[in-house]
Amino acid sequence: MKRKIKYIVVHCADTDPRKPYPFEACRKDHIEHNKWDDIGYHYYITTDGTLHLGRDLETPGAHVAGFNKCSIGVCYEGGKMGDTRTKAQKQTLVNVLRYLKSLCPEAEIVGHHDLNPNKSCPNFDARTEYKNL
């Protein structure tokens, strides 16, 4: 990694897990509604556990104001009604976080709310859950 990564930030899409919000829909919303160049995240995990590649890791994301240059963003579909991660999402999330820690061993895994206390995202304590990765 050429970028200095301090944080691996876990997000939720803040969508109803009973209604599909696929990767393509998230990307489209970020581009058309937010007027960003691309989806704001580096990775997006749908409810079936599929990992979708968003922004290139060397490209800063658009997922946590003030920290985009020094972070990588990983988002799971759902989260509107609390921690709605499926078993498949949990496994994929662990796998991608392990991979990212291998690339950026000094980076701290945090939830969006750890960097912006006005947010509840990802609706679980990522810092504690993944402290041993």
C-alpha atoms as one frame of an Amber mdcrd trajectory, in Angstrom:
protein
   0.000   0.000   0.000   1.286   3.405  -0.934  -1.354   5.193   1.137  -0.744
   5.342   4.900  -3.792   3.593   6.348  -4.632   4.320   9.987  -8.188   2.944
  10.007 -10.205   0.169   8.460 -13.737   1.479   8.883 -16.752  -0.836   9.056
 -20.073   0.575   7.841 -23.631  -0.524   7.262 -25.677   0.697   4.302 -28.460
   1.703   6.735 -30.998  -0.101   4.582 -33.855  -2.456   5.439 -32.325  -5.961
   5.266 -35.665  -7.336   4.022 -35.386  -5.192   0.871 -32.465  -5.803  -1.464
 -29.950  -2.986  -1.816 -27.404  -4.544  -4.153 -23.948  -3.200  -4.849 -25.065
  -1.630  -8.128 -27.853   0.317  -6.375 -25.464   1.628  -3.727 -22.942   2.659
  -6.377 -25.676   4.386  -8.408 -26.933   6.291  -5.346 -23.445   7.472  -4.463
 -22.786   8.658  -8.019 -26.190  10.134  -8.889 -27.384  11.465  -5.519 -24.132
  12.260  -3.724 -22.378  13.379  -6.933 -19.294  11.303  -6.109 -17.017   9.761
  -8.736 -17.836   6.231  -7.563 -19.230   4.270  -4.643 -17.761   5.649  -1.427
 -16.559   2.280  -0.090 -13.677   0.040  -1.057 -15.711  -3.110  -0.362 -19.438
  -3.844  -0.113 -20.882  -7.087   1.282 -24.376  -8.121   0.206 -26.653 -10.209
   2.431 -25.621 -13.429   0.681 -22.020 -12.760   1.729 -20.760 -11.753  -1.705
 -17.849  -9.330  -1.558 -18.023  -6.562  -4.152 -15.026  -4.442  -5.026 -15.658
  -0.710  -4.928 -12.906   1.873  -5.089  -9.325   0.822  -5.632  -7.479   0.612
  -2.297  -5.040   3.324  -3.382  -7.951   5.719  -4.018  -9.310   7.491  -0.925
 -12.917   6.624  -0.219 -15.894   8.853   0.490 -17.176   7.138   3.610 -16.048
   9.013   6.738 -15.555  12.772   6.684 -12.107  13.868   7.802 -10.606  10.365
   7.605 -10.983   9.285   3.970  -7.319   9.825   3.067  -6.104   7.515   5.832
  -8.781   4.818   5.806 -10.355   1.937   3.933 -14.149   1.577   3.991 -15.990
  -1.747   4.182 -19.805  -1.724   4.166 -22.408  -4.424   4.702 -25.879  -4.314
   3.123 -28.615  -3.738   5.712 -28.221  -2.310   9.190 -31.401  -0.183   9.237
 -32.825  -1.966  12.291 -29.614  -2.596  14.194 -26.986  -5.238  13.561 -28.619
  -7.173  10.736 -25.526  -8.996   9.451 -26.252 -12.461   8.141 -23.986 -15.380
   8.977 -22.561 -15.135   5.442 -21.890 -11.397   5.830 -20.154 -11.956   9.148
 -17.849 -14.563   7.619 -17.036 -12.428   4.582 -16.421  -9.424   6.807 -13.938
 -11.372   8.934 -12.184 -12.614   5.796 -11.838  -9.182   4.201 -10.746  -7.578
   7.483  -8.042 -10.244   7.923  -6.863  -9.555   4.382  -6.801  -5.794   4.971
  -4.905  -6.225   8.245  -2.315  -8.281   6.355  -1.849  -5.333   3.995  -2.026
  -2.685   6.738  -1.004  -4.340  10.006  -0.842  -1.048  11.912  -4.383  -0.017
  10.946  -7.079  -0.078  13.602 -10.429  -1.674  12.790 -13.206   0.679  13.880
 -16.862   1.330  13.237 -18.014   4.514  11.520 -19.434   5.716  14.843 -15.958
   5.522  16.421 -14.803   8.313  14.095 -18.118  10.184  14.008 -20.090   9.857
  17.260 -23.178  11.320  15.557 -23.499   8.042  13.614 -24.681   4.662  14.927
 -23.244   2.838  11.914 -22.392  -0.056  11.743 -24.785  -0.760  14.645 -22.362
  -3.019  16.515 -18.998  -2.511  18.237 -16.537  -3.329  15.442 -13.538  -2.134
  17.477 -14.224  -4.751  20.177 -15.468  -7.541  17.899 -12.401  -7.422  15.675
  -9.694  -6.384  18.138  -7.906  -9.743  17.804  -7.642  -9.777  14.012
